[in-house]
Amino acid sequence: EDKVVQSPLSLVVHEGDTVTLNCSYEVTNFRSLLWYKQEKKAPTFLFMLTSSGIEKKSGRLSSILDKKELFSILNITATQTGDSAVYLCAVEADNTNAGKSTFGDGTTLTVKP
Amino acid sequence: EPEVTQTPSHQVTQMGQEVILRCVPISNHLYFYWYRQILGQKVEFLVSFYNNEISEKSEIFDDQFSVERPDGSNFTLKIRSTKLEDSAMYFCASRVYEQFFGPGTRLTVL
């Protein structure tokens, strides 16, 4: 059975701090790993990672995948209160064209002013 | 910017009733998905759909569930006989490369 484990489950920081969120996985026929941000509604896409060691960056957020050790990290630098959300990690398996995603429980990030 | 839309935003139904949740994926997307999220729990994959047929389905997606693409734009999820435990937020998603989620339909089964 495919499995995605995120840690920590929750995190409280102050504005300006840097945070690292972790995602480890076990999946058959790995295709990609995705990070999403969820703020009380639908998940919004952050990153899609398919290759090991290549950092993806968007503003203060960055992410990297290690396919040998089966994990990914999401970094957020200079956190702001608007970064408060649940961060979801999902892994896509490539059994068929459309595939199948397995989500982790999420990390709830709270950024205090 | 194109987006995935879902209707209704909230559906309340009685146990045992049939519900149809509707989604309009982004127009040039080829792969379509339904997920559910029970309040306070993780997002769970239900089914993926490509080329007018189901690609993958989870254990949750039993005979009570069905999906259809009745025309070129809509993508529907039908629950034949709702149970209390079907109460959840149902998200539709579509993709070419990365998945875009719709805003969700909150289903409440009484």
Interface residues (C-beta under 8 A of the other chain):
Chain A: L34 Y36 K41 A42 P43 T44 F45 M48 L88 A90 N95 T96 N97 A98 G99 K100 S101 T102 F103 G104 D105 G106
Chain B: Y31 F32 Y33 Y35 K42 V43 E44 F45 S48 F49 Y50 N51 S55 E56 S58 F91 Y97 E98 Q99 F100 F101 G102 P103 G104
